[in-house]
């Protein structure tokens, strides 16, 4: 299957309700981290603002931010905590152009996407057939690699508990299908533990047989990494010779490890400040054109909340694809409930998912 990006159809701003719309109202932020009354909150969709009589597209977005006009046709989506006193914030609570703000939610909609009023199996569940989803994903990833796209993976610890899934994801990195990785302390710890001690949470990564005193293995691993000074030094010293973090370090793949209140250790590279972690995550999300989240509900929702449905590349608007993969229907559906309406969901075991994807892309 070959992959073609859907064509983006921009609004026709010669239409009367666009041409006759007023300029968007702007007001300065009254103080750091505080928006003026009546601010406009951003969405995941392309948003246009009428400034000095011309409609301009905000080059990027994320939900629940404010739009700040920087001058020269540049509009930024800014988190409330990053607002500076005097920033010119867009005001308005309508999105239909009547206040100089237009949210374009159907720019990628194709003519064949008309839905029937009543039809079966429109939701995503354990009973859903995903064969076509897999084929489309394989085609998308091949196209992204060939066309200079940026594929960002968000991984829970289950991805590192199995020998085959670790090996499969390592192969994806070597093959050029990974441009960024986001996870927590657990994914990295158990991946490094798997190479260092051949266990994950004290269980053999192939047989799942528990080792004597295996409950020490993950904290022994963290302790060793800390004694080395960090993950790259731990790898350089030969304590890890394969796996997910090993391939990231060896291939120069950026990774962000966001901390949790329950973390053991943690590893030195884990962000302890939640807002520093969010900033680091967003720096990778800004570059991503496809995001695949696996078996980590909290990291998935966090990533979904900062990922728009589009990207502007070389002056053209293209989709930003977002996948949520989990064995739990609740987990994959939660993201859609939180507002990331463009997410594609697959209900399956993530270890099997990684192996299937890696094998298919190797063919």
N, C-alpha and C positions, 0 to 999 in steps of 0.2 A: 504494500500500500504506500503510495506517495502522499506527501502532506502539503497542503496549500493553506496559507493563512487566509482567513476571511478578509474581504475587502472592507475597509472602514469607510462609511458614508458620513461625511461631516454635515452639520446642519446647513440649510440654505439661508444665509443671513440676509438675502435680498427680500425674503418674505416680510409682509407688513408688520407682524408682531415682533420681529427682530429689528427691522429698520426703525420702527417707531418706539422702541424700548428706550428708557432712560439709561444714562451711565450708571454703573454700580456705585452705590454710596460707599465712601471710605471714611474711617475715623481712626485717630491714633490710639494705640493702646495706652491706657491711663497710667499704668505702672508695669514693671516687670512681672511676667507670668499672669497678667490679668487682661482679658479681652474687653473691649467696649461693649456696652449694652446693645443687643440686637445683632451680634456677630453672626456670620454665616458659617455653619459647620460643614466640612467637606465629606465626600462620599468616596466610594471606590471607582466611580465612573468618570469619564472625561467631563471637565467642567469649563465652561466659557464665561468670560466676564467682559462686559462692555466698558471700555476705558477710553476716554477722549473720542467717543464716537465709533470706535473699532472693537470688534469682538476678538478677544485673545484667549487662547487655550492655555490652561495651567499645565506645564510640562509634566508634572507628576502630582500624585495625590496620595492620601491615605485617609481612612475614615476617622471622624471625630477630631479633626484639626481645624484651624482657622486659616483663611486665605489672606496672605500678606502681599500687598503690591510693592514691588521693589523699584519700579520705574523701568523705562525702556522695554515695556511689553512683557516683563517677567513677573509671574505670580508664583509664590511659594506656599506650600502646605506646611504649617508650623504647629507643633504641639504647644499646648497652652504653657507648659513649663519652660518652653524655649522662647516665648514672646519677650520682646524688649520694649521698654517704654518708648512710645513714639512710632512704633511699627504701624504702618497704614493697613488696617484690617477691613476687609469687605463686610458690609452690613447687608442683611436681608434674609428673610426666612422663606421665600418662595424660590422655585427652581425652574420656572416656566418662561423666563426672560422678562417678566413684568417688572422686576427690580434690577435688571441688568445682569442677571445670573441665569445661566442655563445649564442644567445637568443633562447630559446626553447619554441616556441609559441603553439605547438600542442601536448604537452606531455600527455594531458588528452583526446585527440580526440579518439572517438570510431569508429569502422568500419562501424556502421550503420548511421553515420552522414553525409553520402554523399548527397550533395544537388543537386536537379534537376536544369538544366539550366533555365527553366521557370516554375514557379508555383505561385499560388495565395496565398495571405494572409500571406506573410512571415514577414511583419512588425508587430508592436505592436500598437494597436489603441483602440478606444472606441468600435470598432466592433469585437475585438479579443475575442475568447472564452478562458476563463482562468480556466476552471474547472480542467484540468490536472495540471496547474501551482499550484493551491491551494493544490491539493492532494500531489504533490511532495514537496511543502513547509511544509505541516504538517508532512510528513514522515521525511524530513530533520531535522526539529526542534526536533522531538522525538528522532531521532538518535543522534543529538548533545547533548541533555540532558542526554541520557543514556550513551553516550560514553565520557563524560567529555569535550565536545566542549564548545566554548565560543561565545555566541550570543549577539551581540552588536546592539542596536537600536538607530537610529537617528531620532528625532521627531520634527516636526513643531508644532506651537501653535494650529492648527486645531485639533490635537489629544486630546487636553484638553478642547475643547469647548462643548463637549457632555457628558452627565452623563453616558451613556452606554459605550462609548469608554474609559472613565477614569476608570470605574469599570472593564472593560474587560482587560485593560492593567495591572491594579493592580493585577488581578487574574493571569496573565501571570508571573508577578514577584514572587508571592507567590508559583506558581507551578514550579519554577526553570527554566523558559524559558528566563530569562533576566540576563546577566552577566555584562552588562554595558549600560549606557545611555548617549547620547550626544544630546545637544539641545542648544537653545539660552535663553535669558532672558524671552521671551514671553511665551514659553511652561511652564517654571517653575512658572512664575508669575500667569498665569491664572489657572494652576492646583492648586496652593495654594489658590488663590482667590476663586476657586470653593468650597474648603472645608471650608474656613474661612467665606465667605459671600454668598456662594451658587450661585455665578454668574461667568461668564467669560466675560470680557469687559462690565460688567454691565448688562448682560442678564442672566436670569435664565438658568442654564445648561441643564434643561430638557425641559422647555416650550419655551425658547428663548424670554420670555417677558422681556422688558427693565424695570429696576428698576429706581425709581426717584433718580436723582443724581448718576446714576450708573457709569457714566464716571469717578467718583472718586474711584471706588472700586479697580481697579488694583493698583493705586498708594497708596491708603490706605493700601493695602496688603503689598506692598513693604516697605512702611514706618513702618508697624508693624514688619515685619521680621527684618528690620534694627535695630529697637529699641530692639529687642530680642537678637541681635548679630549674627544672621544667620539662615539658614533654619533648621538645627537640633534643635537649641534652640527654635525656633518658634513652631516646632512640639512637642518638649518635654513639652512646656508650655500648650499644649492642644489646640492651635489655629487651627491646622489641624489634622484631625482624619481619613482621608482616602485619596485615590488618588495616583498619580504616584510618586511624590517626597516623600510622606509619606511612601510608601512601599519601596522605594529605601533606605531611611534612616533606617527604621526598619529592613530591611533585609541585610544591609551592601553592597548594590549595588553601585559601584562607578559611579559617573556622572560628566560630564564636561559641563559647561554652557559657551559657547563662545559668547562674547559681539558683539554688532553691533553699528554703528554710530547713530542709531535711538533709542537706548534703553532708556526707562524711568527708573529712579532710579539710577542704576539697583539694583537687589538683590546683597547682599554682596559677594556671591560665584561666580558671573559672572566675567570672565576674561576680563579686559579692554585692555590688551596688546594682540594684534592679534597673535604675535609670541609665547607668553606664552600659549595662547589658542591652537595654532597649536601643540605645544609640548605636552600639556596635552591630546589633542585629539589623537595624534599619540601613546601616551602611552597606550591608550585603544585599538586603532586599531591594535597594534602589537600583542595583545593577542587574537583578534577576529578570529574565524573560519567561522562565518556567520555574515553578516552585513545587516540590513534591514533599509532602509531610507524611511521616510514617510513625504510628504507634507512640505518639506523645501529645495527648489532648491539650495540655496547657501551652506547650510550645507551638502547637498547630494553631490554636486560637490567637495567641500573641502574634504569630507571623501573619495570619489572615487579616488581623486588624490593621496591619501596616502595609499590606500589599494591595495596590490598585488593580483594576481589571484591564489596564492598558499600559503601554509604554510608547514613548515617542523616540524613534530611532531614525537617524538620518532625515529628520523632518517629516517622517511618516508615522501615523498612529497604527500600532499593531496590538494584538491581544497579549496580555500577560496571563499565562496559563497557571492554574493552581489546582493541585491534586491533594486530596486527603485520603490516606490509606490506613485502615485499622480493622481489626477483627471484630470490633464493637460497632454496631449500628449507631448506638448513642454517640460515640466519639465522632464519627464522620458527619452525623447530622447536626451536632452541636454548633459546628462552625457556620453552617448555613443559617441556623437560628440566631447567630450573633451578628449577622449582616453581610457576611462574605458570600453573596448570592451567586458569584460566578464560579464557585468551587465545584470541581468534579470529584465524585467520591467512589471509592472501591472498597468493598467489605471483604477482607481476606486476611490471612496470616501474613504479616509483613516479611517474615523470613522467606516464605515461599515466593512472595511478590518480588523481592530483590533477586532471587535466583532466576525466576522466569524472565525478568527484564534483562538481566545480564546475559543469559544464554541467548535470548532472541537477538540482542544487539550484537552479539559475537558472530552471528550467522552471516 
